[in-house]
Amino acid sequence: MTTGGTVNQCFRRMREKLADSPFSLDGRYSRVIVQLVEESVSLSEKGRAESMDTSRTAYREMLTKRPLNVQALWGTEDLGLVSGRDVVVAARESESIILAANARSPLTVKGVFKAAKACNAAVYIEIAKSEDSYCYGSFASLPDYAARYSAELGHGIIFGLHVDHYGIKSREDVQKSVAHIPDIVRRGWTSFAVDASHLQDWENLCATRDVCMSIPAYLGLEVEVGEIKGPGELSTVKEALFFIGGLNSWGINPDLLAISNGSLHGTYDTTTGQHEGIDLDRTLEIANAIRPYGVAIAQHGISGTPLSKVSRFKKFGIAKGNVATLFQNIVFGLKMDPETGNAVVENGSYVKEPDRGISSELWNRIVEWADGKKYSRKSGDYKKANLPFGEAIMNEPQPCIDRIVAETEEWATRFLKAFNAEGTAEKVLETIARRPFDNAAPERPVLHKRSEFTCEGAQQERGSDADYSD
């Protein structure tokens, strides 16, 4: 039990925060928030990272305010699948970063969920549009795996399902999205990242605007300016303001902006001189410039970045951190740098460790397959083994499955702690309880006229046409 004084102090702080809210503290929302404060204080005295109690008032309230597509699919279940909008608000208010785990194998979901529940942290499970074409974890399969693993763990896990890098490279891609995106929404995805950054700035603005109009406003939204290409080519403040301001003029309200700030997708091949080069000063410049629009930074390409640097990200306007290749390395059982998770390359090849990940027998089959495709034995194209060998991975002997899940949980826990994300599941419940409507769509002002953003005003030239996709 908490003391009355402790509860009153917390309530006064909550009341101060809600002074500018669009609803009164009287009535139904007041009662919910008071109950939430009392429960949260009790939880904090037991330990910030205690697992979520699904019978609590705040959790039951969250279930009634889940996105419409989630309620249509899992309305009678205690699944903590929420809008990405709410997760981002909670991350920003708690000065933490959302761990966004690309689940090329469904086993990644289980390991991340175990870490999330132990840390009482909100997380994203994500997969990119390109990954959907070559991974066993897909738009179709991951919602069901997430619901299954959540149930196995007793629910109480707060998470979003995020469509990473919904790539747009042509007008034809924009037209196809009109039918494709509603299908993804129907499957239960609760956040989207629209990525037309391969295009020049004006075309990126127009394509992103048009694609976003097929995404319900109550779902999370991330957009991208400046293709992720590694050290050397950085997005500029001018680009970011043109892009976010232009979207604002059309009533498009992203939560997150991905930028080119020196990161790289995949493995840094140190044998050829590649190295992590995230420019945090430029990141902060852009974060400060776009803050008036209610937008924070999404950091891509974290695999291979030292945890000591990752732990500083929150001070530079970053609210979401993507981790993909590292979790794949765990599934395959590749030798990794213990501080960065970067796959180690020796004698021109990845190194399989026999006591980690999948069995050596299955790994040898993957290598034989990759050799047949003429892939280098240190190639990023090993990611394409996830689909043809996905079922075999899921059917590995139980000791292999258990060690994959355990190591995934261990690394996810390290990231959650570095991201200051312990306890953020509580913050999401607070965010949702504070919201007076069932719909999470944000209410933000339109600050610009559309005529302020033209082709002539955009930065037109940027880099090469090489493929830097995830």
NORBEL-V829240 format. One record per residue. RES is the residue in one small letter. OMEGA is omega in radians with two decimals (NA if undefined). Layout:
res=(RES RES)
omega=(OMEGA OMEGA)
//
This chain:
res=(m t t g g t v n q c f r r m r e k l a d s p f s l d g r y s r v i v q l v e e s v s l s e k g r a e s m d t s r t a y r e m l t k r p l n v q a l w g t e d l g l v s g r d v v v a a r e s e s i i l a a n a r s p l t v k g v f k a a k a c n a a v y i e i a k s e d s y c y g s f a s l p d y a a r y s a e l g h g i i f g l h v d h y g i k s r e d v q k s v a h i p d i v r r g w t s f a v d a s h l q d w e n l c a t r d v c m s i p a y l g l e v e v g e i k g p g e l s t v k e a l f f i g g l n s w g i n p d l l a i s n g s l h g t y d t t t g q h e g i d l d r t l e i a n a i r p y g v a i a q h g i s g t p l s k v s r f k k f g i a k g n v a t l f q n i v f g l k m d p e t g n a v v e n g s y v k e p d r g i s s e l w n r i v e w a d g k k y s r k s g d y k k a n l p f g e a i m n e p q p c i d r i v a e t e e w a t r f l k a f n a e g t a e k v l e t i a r r p f d n a a p e r p v l h k r s e f t c e g a q q e r g s d a d y s d)
omega=(3.08 3.05 3.13 3.13 -3.14 3.13 -3.12 3.10 3.13 -3.12 3.11 3.11 3.12 -3.12 3.09 3.13 -3.03 -3.07 -3.10 -3.09 -3.09 3.11 -3.12 3.04 3.08 2.96 -2.96 -3.07 3.07 -3.12 3.14 -3.09 3.09 3.11 3.14 3.14 -3.13 -3.13 -3.11 3.11 3.11 3.13 -3.08 3.13 3.11 -3.07 -2.98 -3.00 3.10 -3.08 -3.09 3.05 -3.05 3.12 -3.09 -3.14 -3.09 3.13 3.13 3.08 3.12 -3.09 -3.14 -3.10 3.04 3.13 -3.08 -3.12 3.11 3.13 3.12 -3.09 -3.01 -3.05 -3.10 -3.11 -3.10 -3.09 -3.09 3.14 -3.00 3.08 3.04 3.11 -3.08 -3.14 3.14 3.10 -3.13 3.14 -3.11 -3.11 -3.13 -3.13 3.12 -3.13 3.11 2.98 3.11 -3.02 3.05 -3.02 3.10 2.95 3.10 3.12 3.07 3.14 -3.08 3.13 3.13 3.12 3.13 3.09 -3.12 -3.13 3.14 -3.12 -3.07 -3.05 3.01 -3.10 2.95 2.84 -3.04 3.01 -3.12 3.09 3.12 3.12 3.12 -3.11 -3.09 -3.12 3.07 2.96 -2.98 3.06 -3.10 -2.98 -2.98 3.09 3.14 3.09 -3.14 3.12 -3.13 -3.11 3.08 3.12 3.13 -3.12 3.10 -3.08 -3.08 3.09 3.14 -3.06 2.97 2.99 -2.96 3.03 -3.09 3.04 2.97 -2.94 3.09 -3.12 -3.11 3.07 3.09 3.09 3.10 -3.11 3.12 -3.10 -3.09 3.10 -3.03 -3.07 3.09 3.09 3.11 3.11 -3.13 -3.13 3.02 3.13 -2.97 3.10 -3.10 2.95 3.11 -3.05 3.02 -3.04 3.05 -3.12 3.02 -2.90 -3.12 3.12 3.09 3.13 -3.08 -3.13 3.12 3.10 -3.06 3.13 -3.11 -3.12 3.05 -3.12 3.12 -3.07 -3.13 3.08 -3.14 -3.11 3.04 3.10 -3.02 3.04 -3.10 -3.07 -3.12 -3.01 -3.10 -3.08 2.99 -3.12 -3.01 2.95 -3.13 3.06 -3.14 3.10 -3.07 -3.13 3.07 -3.07 -3.10 3.08 3.11 3.09 3.11 -3.11 3.09 3.13 3.09 -3.00 3.09 2.97 -2.95 3.03 2.99 -3.10 2.98 -3.10 3.07 3.12 -3.11 3.03 3.02 -3.05 2.99 -3.14 -3.08 3.13 3.10 3.08 3.09 3.12 3.08 -3.07 -3.12 -3.11 -3.06 3.10 3.10 3.12 -3.13 3.09 -3.13 3.13 3.13 -3.09 -3.06 -3.12 3.14 3.12 -3.11 -3.03 3.06 -3.08 2.95 -3.12 3.10 3.01 -3.11 3.11 -3.13 3.12 -3.14 3.12 3.10 3.08 3.13 -3.09 3.13 -3.00 -3.04 -3.14 -3.06 3.04 -3.13 -3.11 -3.14 -3.12 -3.09 3.07 -3.09 -3.00 3.13 -3.12 3.02 3.09 3.12 3.13 -3.12 -3.10 -3.13 3.07 -3.06 2.97 -3.03 -3.13 -3.06 -3.05 3.12 3.11 3.14 3.09 3.09 3.14 3.07 -3.06 2.90 -3.11 3.11 3.08 -2.96 -3.10 3.12 3.03 -3.14 3.13 3.09 3.13 3.14 3.10 3.13 3.07 3.12 3.12 3.11 3.10 -3.12 3.07 3.12 3.10 -3.11 3.07 2.95 -3.13 2.98 -3.04 2.99 -3.14 3.01 3.08 -3.10 3.04 -3.06 -3.13 -3.10 -3.13 -3.09 -3.14 3.11 3.10 -3.13 -3.13 3.09 3.09 -3.05 3.10 3.09 3.11 -3.08 -3.10 3.05 -3.12 -3.11 -3.13 3.05 3.11 -3.12 -3.13 3.11 3.10 3.11 3.12 -3.12 3.11 3.10 -3.14 -3.07 -3.00 3.10 3.14 -3.09 3.03 3.07 -3.12 3.08 3.11 3.09 3.14 -3.10 3.12 3.14 -3.09 -3.05 -3.06 3.06 -3.06 -3.06 -3.13 -3.09 3.06 -3.10 -3.12 2.97 -3.00 -3.02 2.95 -3.13 -3.11 3.11 -3.04 -3.06 3.09 -3.10 -3.10 -3.09 2.98 -2.93 -3.05 3.12 2.88 -3.05 3.10 3.13 -3.12 3.11 -3.08 -3.11 NA)
//
